[in-house]
């Protein structure tokens, strides 16, 4: 199951990475140019000739700044918003190239060229770096300004911006909640979802912890949202399969006159998790007769491959072995009541 999930997901991941690189390639080129030419404004080949000009027209500014067609008034408004002085020359508004260059350079991210100084990761080497407004719903992308993809931008596209009339990825695909309201998801919910898939797919607790970047495998349980029905179905599927199960049910009679699936549904009406596996006792019929003695109970099911539960079994075995040795030593030494 785990191998199938990994193999089926690998193609999705490869396609996703290819799309991300396609969207962010130009931003990395811009970052690399600024690294090699500090203090200079990035210009495309089509606008490189404007570097030699002292004064720029509004049309020149639009061509330098914006990666798509914009209204002719956008350049003037941009200069006003970013405190770039302009003046009338020959009845037309003009801006000094040096003033525009200074304003754009001030918009470069703090700490440039490093996106993450502790690891010395540069913007030109990062995957999630874009040109300013590349993910904006209405504003036109800026050619010469870059920025990292922040969590806020992702949250907005996952539905957090629906209150601000920003379309999420779900709305673009025509997906809504059953009542018609916008769908909203957080990035952390995807982590919970992937961990639950790994749990249901049979991945070991150690692998899940390592894959998720956890130091303690006990933290896995907070990300496991398998339903009781899912756990019961998994136990029923494993009944009678020596390769997947051990314990009383695995040693059951093979001469039943009903199918294994029918038998498993009769034998396992419910289940809940224990430290050592799964308990299939039906509490509707009677209370537990083996309280805290799960390992000696015929209704305790252990499924192979679950390393966390195996660890608990081994710990219990070590503790019992130690207690037996202490009792035997006390009896040898003639301690009163040791035989009992």
Steps between C-alpha positions, in 0.01 A plus 500: 500500500777743601700424185191555288431836667862612455515393134165659417590824677846533343353600163281761666798644687714512185227680308445745787873580521517551123212749518655685796834528319322632191331773704812595697782463243489864392511623860816298563658652189417848628651414840815364336532820293477719813764284670739558212407870456440650846367854501360478146141471377407176322397556138390250239670482162213700354552786749878488545546804274313717753791475745684762296218753528493770765122549486228241460147544367196344669489247216865408565423444868205277421721293272777470762274417795206296381505152344161547335290771337383772741316829480712795391438668838652212699855635476404837646304339784786261575741795526263680738463187719878450520604866539673520164521867392391595149475823311360638179744530213373602157140467620551138613574343837853370536691308770873478548634152437709523818192579712308204359803276553531603866129442564507149352817402686336605827228241428743207499442265799680562827824306520531463122670302345437249782155357554621306807828622642565209744516255206638758253210426264477768232187618320651380172519147643161487673198317356224720638604844377280708269478842340294748702123457445548175302232336717282807543140475382486841330841675496740453209827319565809721541796393287780639712392433861511160668364359826466162675172310499373563851253292700250782474488469121437126528231546766318748277493254211380220728189698590605749767449781250141408415378763749693758296349378171826332396434177312656191652635202307180315591272770358701507178436125467131538586529326840289612797376363831171298488308810613655711223737696724868548403745225590782600734808291580818580693844371408521311831186305414685349204765375745229330706347353183829358369583351840159332514555356150836364614339344809223334299751385239698303758813715518695431819485753782875558479482576127207736550688687773816528289302601191318769701814629670404394853739405778240296693283237330236555771409826327366299205175425682398866490508486119316169461134561419400151392140429590396200711337353190830521311690321779232230523509449122879461509481238778228310317709494186801362689313218678632161398798641310818366664714751313320794660376387838586298808309407814185295576305603190791417272497142633127454454350203322534501120208256451218752538203458271470872438735733313784673682338838438171384654685346797698819561184710508344264754814479713596870497195722559710783648857589599702757690872570529710369790867538581571160346260484204122503468231372737197345327296441815137601457425713808132505409483130591712505819763703687868418465596189698874547444550861606865608455597146403474545123790273409326197654165580341368298206332814364826691463604529131855583394576596140855459375702802396379745766831582666359720777272224631779246464717722719232503771478119488876468538499747790225301673697178447813655651305629802334162563834320462655735756213443747526122461875512567442714810236256629724198441789671676278591796380139527860373490593739779207376707310827506164466675208469257722478191335171387164674480 
